[in-house]
Amino acid sequence: PSREETGKPLYALLEQAARYYQKQLRTHPEASRAVTYLKQRGLTGEIAKRFDLGFAPPGWDNLLQALGSSEEQRKLLLEAGMLVQNEAGRTYDRFRDRVMFPIRDQRGRIIAFGGRVLGDDKPKYLNSPETPVFSKGRELYGLYQARQANRKLERVLVVEGYMDVIALAQFGINNAVATLGTATTSEHLRLLTRSAPEIVFCFDGDRAGKEAAWRAAENAMPILGGNFELKFMFL
């Protein structure tokens, strides 16, 4: 079966999960911590809504209880990367006590999540694992929203993470995207060059930023040509 066919139930389930997290952000007794975090980062409710932000409550099995009513649903949740199974065979929610960022593909379907921890849990940022519908080397966070906001994209800014994309949108800069915890791949570059004639990579001015820029440039070399420009901005 095609990726489309195998993906269908997963897309539906991930959409449900996103709605569940959004509802928790509005109604869960612990959600005020998530709201405080977002407010501290300067976000308005309107922007949180545009990017479908949510809250994964603390606890081991909130999502499992909410969506895993049958054996089949639990299997799908595992396959979608929303549950983790440990060596002892115990199954629990991957995302706990985190602000949730749904990741959409170019067609707007939710394919994965990123979660930013609110407590002291590690890692600070956690992404869905690779699944039948999500491959991080091929997706860019915010590209769908950038296309929705601009009839024709003249320029795309590539920034570090979801929070940067959202913070820029908050200030009316609606053409930023971020890679999902990976260096820029040639797949990403092909996607970018099809999206806009000018691509601006924004990196920190430190050593790591310069190395990341160099890697992006090296990946871009083989596919440069035609009439698009690649620029680098060091902050």
C-alpha positions as CSV (number, residue, x, y, z in Angstrom):
1,P,0.0,0.0,0.0
2,S,1.1,3.6,-0.6
3,R,2.2,6.0,2.1
4,E,-1.2,7.6,1.6
5,E,-3.1,4.4,2.4
6,T,-0.9,3.4,5.4
7,G,-1.0,7.0,6.6
8,K,-4.8,7.6,6.6
9,P,-5.6,6.3,10.1
10,L,-2.4,7.9,11.5
11,Y,-3.3,11.4,10.1
12,A,-6.7,11.1,11.7
13,L,-5.3,10.0,15.0
14,L,-2.6,12.8,15.1
15,E,-5.3,15.3,14.3
16,Q,-7.3,14.0,17.3
17,A,-4.2,14.2,19.5
18,A,-3.7,17.8,18.5
19,R,-7.2,18.7,19.4
20,Y,-6.8,16.9,22.7
21,Y,-3.7,18.9,23.5
22,Q,-5.4,22.2,22.5
23,K,-8.3,21.4,24.8
24,Q,-5.9,20.7,27.7
25,L,-4.3,24.1,27.2
26,R,-7.7,25.7,27.7
27,T,-9.1,23.5,30.4
28,H,-6.5,21.4,32.4
29,P,-6.0,22.5,36.0
30,E,-2.2,22.6,35.3
31,A,-2.4,24.5,32.1
32,S,-1.7,27.8,33.6
33,R,2.0,26.9,33.7
34,A,1.9,26.4,29.9
35,V,0.0,29.6,29.4
36,T,2.5,31.5,31.6
37,Y,5.4,30.1,29.6
38,L,3.8,31.2,26.3
39,K,3.0,34.6,27.7
40,Q,6.5,35.0,28.9
41,R,7.7,34.3,25.4
42,G,5.4,37.2,24.2
43,L,2.8,35.1,22.4
44,T,-0.8,36.2,22.0
45,G,-3.7,33.7,22.0
46,E,-4.2,34.4,18.3
47,I,-0.8,33.2,17.4
48,A,-1.1,30.2,19.7
49,K,-4.2,29.4,17.8
50,R,-2.7,29.9,14.3
51,F,0.0,27.4,15.2
52,D,-2.4,25.1,17.1
53,L,-0.4,25.1,20.3
54,G,-1.4,22.7,23.0
55,F,-0.5,21.3,26.4
56,A,0.4,17.7,27.3
57,P,-0.5,17.4,31.0
58,P,1.8,15.8,33.5
59,G,1.2,12.1,34.1
60,W,2.0,8.9,32.3
61,D,-1.1,8.0,30.4
62,N,-3.3,11.0,29.7
63,L,-3.3,10.6,26.0
64,L,-3.4,6.8,26.3
65,Q,-6.6,7.1,28.4
66,A,-8.1,9.7,26.1
67,L,-7.4,8.1,22.7
68,G,-6.3,4.5,23.4
69,S,-9.7,2.9,24.0
70,S,-9.0,-0.2,21.9
71,E,-6.0,-2.4,21.2
72,E,-6.0,-1.1,17.6
73,Q,-6.0,2.5,18.7
74,R,-3.1,1.8,21.1
75,K,-1.2,0.1,18.2
76,L,-1.8,3.2,16.0
77,L,-0.7,5.5,18.8
78,L,2.6,3.6,19.1
79,E,3.0,3.6,15.4
80,A,2.4,7.4,15.3
81,G,5.1,7.8,17.9
82,M,2.7,9.2,20.5
83,L,3.3,6.3,23.0
84,V,6.6,4.7,24.1
85,Q,7.0,1.1,25.1
86,N,9.8,0.3,27.5
87,E,11.8,-3.0,27.9
88,A,9.3,-4.2,30.6
89,G,6.5,-3.9,28.0
90,R,5.0,-0.9,29.8
91,T,3.3,1.6,27.5
92,Y,3.1,5.3,28.4
93,D,2.7,8.8,26.8
94,R,5.8,10.1,25.0
95,F,4.9,13.7,25.7
96,R,4.3,14.6,29.3
97,D,4.1,18.1,30.9
98,R,5.1,19.9,27.7
99,V,3.9,22.7,25.5
100,M,2.9,21.0,22.3
101,F,3.7,22.2,18.8
102,P,1.9,20.2,16.0
103,I,4.0,19.7,12.9
104,R,2.1,19.9,9.6
105,D,3.2,18.7,6.2
106,Q,2.9,20.9,3.1
107,R,-0.7,19.8,2.7
108,G,-1.5,20.9,6.2
109,R,-1.9,17.4,7.7
110,I,-0.5,16.9,11.2
111,I,2.3,14.4,11.0
112,A,4.2,14.8,14.2
113,F,4.7,16.9,17.3
114,G,7.4,18.8,19.1
115,G,7.1,19.4,22.8
116,R,8.9,21.9,25.0
117,V,9.2,20.8,28.6
118,L,7.8,22.8,31.5
119,G,9.5,21.1,34.4
120,D,13.1,19.9,34.7
121,D,12.6,16.8,32.5
122,K,15.2,16.2,29.7
123,P,15.5,16.8,26.9
124,K,14.2,20.4,26.8
125,Y,12.7,19.9,23.3
126,L,11.4,16.5,22.2
127,N,10.2,15.6,18.7
128,S,8.1,12.7,17.5
129,P,10.3,9.9,16.2
130,E,10.4,8.9,12.6
131,T,7.1,7.2,11.6
132,P,5.4,6.1,8.4
133,V,4.1,9.7,8.0
134,F,7.0,11.7,9.4
135,S,10.6,11.9,8.3
136,K,12.4,14.9,9.8
137,G,14.9,15.3,7.0
138,R,12.0,16.0,4.6
139,E,9.7,18.4,6.6
140,L,10.0,22.1,7.5
141,Y,8.1,23.4,10.5
142,G,6.0,26.5,9.6
143,L,6.1,26.0,5.8
144,Y,2.4,25.3,5.6
145,Q,1.6,28.3,7.7
146,A,3.9,30.5,5.7
147,R,2.2,29.4,2.5
148,Q,-1.2,30.1,4.1
149,A,-0.1,33.6,5.1
150,N,1.4,34.6,1.8
151,R,-0.2,34.3,-1.6
152,K,3.2,34.2,-3.2
153,L,6.3,33.6,-1.1
154,E,9.1,35.9,-2.3
155,R,11.5,34.9,0.4
156,V,11.8,32.3,3.1
157,L,13.7,32.7,6.3
158,V,15.2,29.5,7.8
159,V,15.5,29.8,11.6
160,E,16.5,27.5,14.4
161,G,13.4,26.2,16.1
162,Y,9.6,26.3,16.3
163,M,9.7,29.1,18.9
164,D,11.6,31.3,16.5
165,V,9.1,30.7,13.7
166,I,6.2,31.6,16.1
167,A,7.9,34.6,17.7
168,L,8.6,36.1,14.2
169,A,5.0,35.4,13.2
170,Q,4.0,37.3,16.3
171,F,5.7,40.4,14.9
172,G,4.1,40.0,11.5
173,I,7.0,38.2,9.8
174,N,5.1,35.3,8.3
175,N,7.7,33.6,6.1
176,A,9.9,31.7,8.5
177,V,10.4,28.0,8.7
178,A,12.6,25.7,10.9
179,T,14.2,22.4,10.4
180,L,13.2,19.8,13.0
181,G,16.3,19.1,15.0
182,T,18.4,18.2,12.0
183,A,20.9,20.0,9.9
184,T,19.5,21.3,6.6
185,T,19.3,18.3,4.2
186,S,19.3,18.4,0.4
187,E,15.6,17.4,0.7
188,H,14.9,20.5,2.7
189,L,16.8,22.6,0.2
190,R,14.8,21.2,-2.7
191,L,11.6,22.0,-0.8
192,L,12.8,25.5,-0.1
193,T,13.9,26.3,-3.6
194,R,10.5,25.2,-4.9
195,S,8.8,27.5,-2.3
196,A,10.5,30.8,-2.9
197,P,13.2,32.4,-5.1
198,E,15.2,33.8,-2.1
199,I,16.2,31.7,0.9
200,V,17.8,33.4,3.9
201,F,19.4,31.2,6.6
202,C,19.5,32.8,10.0
203,F,22.2,31.4,12.3
204,D,23.7,32.4,15.6
205,G,27.0,34.1,15.0
206,D,28.9,31.5,17.2
207,R,31.0,28.6,16.0
208,A,28.1,26.2,15.9
209,G,26.1,28.7,13.8
210,K,28.9,29.1,11.4
211,E,29.4,25.3,11.1
212,A,25.6,24.9,10.5
213,A,25.7,27.5,7.8
214,W,28.7,25.9,6.1
215,R,26.9,22.5,6.1
216,A,23.8,24.1,4.6
217,A,25.9,25.8,1.9
218,E,27.6,22.5,1.1
219,N,24.3,20.7,0.7
220,A,23.0,23.5,-1.5
221,M,25.9,23.5,-3.9
222,P,24.7,20.5,-6.0
223,I,21.2,21.9,-6.5
224,L,22.0,25.6,-7.0
225,G,21.3,27.0,-10.4
226,G,18.3,28.5,-12.0
227,N,17.3,31.9,-10.6
228,F,17.1,31.6,-6.9
229,E,19.4,33.1,-4.2
230,L,20.8,31.7,-1.0
231,K,21.7,34.2,1.7
232,F,23.1,33.8,5.2
233,M,22.4,36.1,8.1
234,F,24.4,35.7,11.3
235,L,22.7,37.1,14.4
